[in-house]
């Protein structure tokens, strides 16, 4: 998948995207740490669907059956090297 950020084009691998899940059922609520071993993701993972959802979301489906809406600003922050610490929720 190719995304443009600050005038530059970046090719994003499905593995990179899948590892950066934002889905609540994939993250521990307080720490925002992944609830899965990212090393266990199939190295041959592919995107099966990608579609814009409104202005700020990207709907992605992966060959492992995971479906998610990603926030584009979070992804672009990662591309820009800006560290984004999620707000902890009690």
N, C-alpha and C positions, 0 to 999 in steps of 0.2 A: 504494500500500500504506500502511496506517495502523498505526503502532506506538505503544504507550503507554510513556512514560518519565517517572519521577518525578511521576506524576499528570497529566502533560500528554500530549495526543495529537499526534503528528507525522505528516504525510503525507510519505512518502518516494517520490521519483520513481524509476522503473526506471533512469534514467541515473545518478542519484546512487548507487544500489546497485551497479550494474554497474561504475562507476568505482572503487568501494571493494572490489574483489575481494580475497579472501583466499586464492585458490587458488594452490598452489605453482607450477603450470605457467604462471601469469599474472604472477608476480613474480620479480624477480632475488633469488636466495637470500640474498646477503650484505646488500644495501641495502634489500630489500623494495620497490624501485621497480617500477612497472608495466612489463611488457614489450610494451605496446601503446600506441598514441597514443589517449588518451581523447577527443581531439577528432575522431577518426575513427569513433567510435561513432555509429550512426544516431540522429538526434535523435528519431525516431519509435519508438524501442525500447519494447517492452512486456514485462510479465511474463506468461508463459504458464502458470506454475504456482508456487504458494507453499504450503508445508506445514511444520508444526513437526516437527522431528526430535529427539526426546528433549527434555530440559529446556533445553538451552543452544544449540541449533542451529536454523537456519531453512533449509530447502531451497528454492532459487529456480531457476526456469528462465526464460530470456529469449528473445525473438523472434529473436535473432541466433544461437541454438543453444547458448549458454553455459549450463551447469548447475553449481550450486555449493551447498555447505552453508556458510552464514555463521554465525559465532559471534555470538550475541546480545549478549554483554557488550562485544564490540568495537564493534558498531553503536551501542549505547547510550552508550558512552564518546564516540563521535563526536558524538552528539546533545547530550551534556552539555558539549561543548566541551573535554573533557579530551584533552590530547595523549597519544597512546599511541605510544611508539616501540617497534617490534618488536625482539626480541632477534636480533642477527645470529648466523647459524650459519656455521661455517667450511665 
